[in-house]
Structures are given as structure tokens and as C-alpha cells.
Amino acid sequence: MCTLLAAVQRHPRYPLLVAANRDERLDRPASGPLEWRSGPLPFVAPRDEVAGGTWVGLNAAGLFVAVTNRFGAPRDDSRRSRGALVVEVLGQRSAEALHAWMARLEPRAFNPFHLLYADAQHAFVTWTDGTTLTQQGLGPGLHVVTEQSFREEPVARARALTAGFEGLPDCASPGGLFSLLRRHDEGDPFAGTCIHAPSFHYGTRSSTVVMLGRDAADTRFYASEGPAHAGTLVEHPVPRA
């Protein structure tokens, strides 16, 4: 997951709105969203068929979790998959409980990452550089997480590309949120929200839109396979406990 846009407590009906793109090697196999029942709570999430984990999911308790890499830090292939971390933490019942759990995480167990997690009441992000762990609460507003967060230039660029997100509640629809993920930058293939870099065999592989309602019946999980500009959102059932 490489571009993650989250509107926290900005909409009267949806305390969390998420639009996210996964950028990855074009040949890395993955499956679309399905219901997982491998832990204490069922959740909906896609699956990375290489390491067996996932990059984004929503569980039956209404807890949303997504991970991005952290650019520029050394990689150690002996460490655990970051996707396995997402699967593990989706067993938590609230963002506050997960925040306390993450405070005890050994940062050297995983390569550098940002983990954003939220429910209808709270939102947080925890990130590591591979040696130290930092935690932060996310207040009401628009939050942008990328591989390069929280460096000023990429975050400012992402905000400019997604300026329509500031028009809440008007864009609080699946199509409105999905449209934010289709933006291209003709001068730099890595600068838009939708990435096309075929010479690097890399680009946007899938998109996710989540509308987390105050009422569980309002909560929706959508996904689209392929580049965001060419994809179609499909709704996937959110499991119930």
C-alpha cells in the first residue's frame, strides 16, 4: 500500500473514509478481497500470494488497518513480512487496543513501515525505521500516508493531487473517493496517486475504498483490481462477528 488517504471525523455519517492505492511489482501475485477466518475475528482483505499476508483489511469489530512501506531505510530479508503483521493485528477489537499492542512491538522484527489503524472513535499511526518505533494519534482532518511520509515534499504533492478530498462531505461516495486514486502526473510517473512505471515493472496494482459508518450497517468495503484509472469498484461484504 503506497498511497493512503484517510478522512478522520470529517463526515457526520462516516467517521472514517479511506481511499488507498497499492503500488507493487507488476509480477507479484495477489488475490482480491475475501473473508479471512484465521484469527479471533473475521475480516475482509486481499491476499499477497508470495508472503501470505495482506496490506489492508477491515474486521468484524469495525477496525480498519493498512500498511505502507517506509522508503529509504535498509531492507533485511530475514525479518517477518509486514503483511503478516496486518493479519495479526486485525484480531484486535478496537483502535485503542491495537495502539496499546503496537507500543510493545519489537521494531527490529519487521522492515520499516507505517501502520494506520482506525475505528469509529479513534485513529492512529505507528511507524518504524527498522530500529525505533514511533506512535501518533490522528485528530480530525485529512491524513496522507505514503512510502515517503512524513517527508514534506511527497505529502504536499499528494495533498495537491487529492484536493477534492477537502470537499467533504460532498465527495463521500464510493465513486468520489475512487476518483482521487486515478490522478496522474504526466511529468513524473511516480508523482500521481495512480502510478505507471512499466520500465521498472512497477505500478498501481489495486485500489481500496472504505466507508466506516457510525452504524455498522452503513460500513462498506470496496476494491478494484488493476490501475485505478482502468478499474471498477466492487463491493465486498464486511463480515459480522
Buried (B, 14 or more C-beta within 10 A) or exposed (E): BBBBBBBBBBBEEBBBBBBBBBBBEEEEEBEEBEEBEEBEBBBBBBBBEEBEBBBBBBBBBBBBBBBBBBEEBEEEEEEBBBBBBBBBBBBBBBBBBBBEBBEEBEBEEBBBBBBBBBBBEBBBBBBBBBEEBEBEEBEEEBBBBBBBBBEEEBBEBBBEBBEBBEEBBEBBEBEBBBBBBBBBBEEEBBBBBBBBBEEEEBBBBBBBBBBBBBEBEEBBBBBBBEBBBEBEBEEBEBBEE
